[in-house]
Amino acid sequence: MKGETAMSHFDALETRSADQRAADLARDLPALIAHAQTAPAMAASLAGVDPRAITSLAALAALPVIRKADLSGAQKAAPPLGGFLPAGGGFDHVFQSPGPIYEIGRTSADWWRMGRFLHACGVGPGDIVQNCFGYHLTPAGMIFESGVRAVGAAVLPAGTGQTDLQVRAAADIGTTAYAGTPDYLKVILDRADEMGERLKITRAAVGGGALFPSLRQEYADRGILCLQCYATADLGNIAYESPAQEGMILDEGVIVEIVRPGTGDPVPLGEVGEVVVTTLNRDYPLVRFATGDLSALMPGVSPCGRTNLRIRGWLGRADQTTKIKGMFVRPEQVAEFVARHEEVSRARVIATREGEMDAMTVQVESRASNPALYEGSVLETLKLRGRIEIVAPGSLPNDGKVIEDRRSYG
């Protein structure tokens, strides 16, 4: 087994100082923005933006957010990629994800930046990785295969299903590492036990689903180090675990912001919000792309020696649109309500049932004492009347929710 130590890093980017990161950002962001503006759709999103002025995270945060729905709508209007390909751009693969929505891929080295994660897992030359991510239409299989090549390991392109054949192959060729969803490895291992086969898998690089602590422990009891990454088809690798297993370290090829759902406004360090990513990939530069996922930035750095920021991992979905009294209430509307009142720090809409009728309560973090102050703007922004509760600043849960549905559907 190839153990990974605090000094064993993929490249020098992982251990940059904060000052060096800021200097590199100031150098790279203007060029990225200028290049992104050569794509028609990005040019429309960034209309009037002077790339030379975008040299910091604060300047980046003033730019508009692009959402998945924008990408999907643009692709329908101008197939296949909706005008998001920059000048001179091209692709070697095109993939289809549910929606449908289309993403591109290139065969250039580690295009999705998955090698960094696999290196952190201890995968390298001499390893055989059984890649159980799908290869049909969706890009996950190719994403991980590209990363396996980047660390000099060999790959068995196993795909999904046919568990008996998976066990047979793993036993015959001596698979040493697994790549796939967190739970399918257990299916393979349990079937190997039933077949009387002892497999040599000692590392697992997983994604695409929740890695529950009990499952990670079960793998550890079998002598398998199981680490997870957070990646998407549009962006490639966003964050990954190291053996320290303290949060997920941001990849060096992306800029990650955590914003209040329904807005593009960054939240304070540690507060849960929506993950917004700017990718430094010049083949497909997406600027402030909202993933729809919730997470939170963590203070400090990982004890493994990597110095980039960390997130807490996947904490749910940001799209909390809920129908109350027959009307959709969206996070953007809650954000508009908060923006109207300087003294309001946060708000939370709660949907309940009273008898056989929907009811809406709006909890407002404010130092004011009269709920009537907010009745008019609640009606104007949410288009519904509801009970208003004033709560102390900082007292609402730090879970990223601005709309909570407490109704039972059982």
Buried (B, 14 or more C-beta within 10 A) or exposed (E): EBEBEBEBBBEEBBBBEEEEBBEBBEEEBBBBBBBBBBBBBBBEBBEEBEBEEBBEBEBBBEBBBBBBEBBBEBBEEEEEBBBBBBEEBEBEEEBBBEEEBBBBBBEEEBBBBBBBBBBBBBBBEEBBBBBBBBBEEBBBBBBBBBBBBBBBBBBBBBBBEEBEEBBBBBBEEEBBBBBBBBBBBBBBBEBBEEEEBEBBBBBBBBBBEEBEEEBBEBBEEBEBBBBBBBBBBBBBBBBBBBBBBBBBBBBBBBBBBBBBBBBBBBBEEEBBBBBBBBBBBEBBBBBBBBBBBBBBBBEEBBEBBBBBBBBBBBBBEBBBEBEBBEEEBBBEBBBBBBEEBEEBBBBBBBBBEEEEEBBBBBBBBBEEEEBEBBBEBBEEBBEBEBBBEBBEEEEBEBBBBBBBBEEEEE
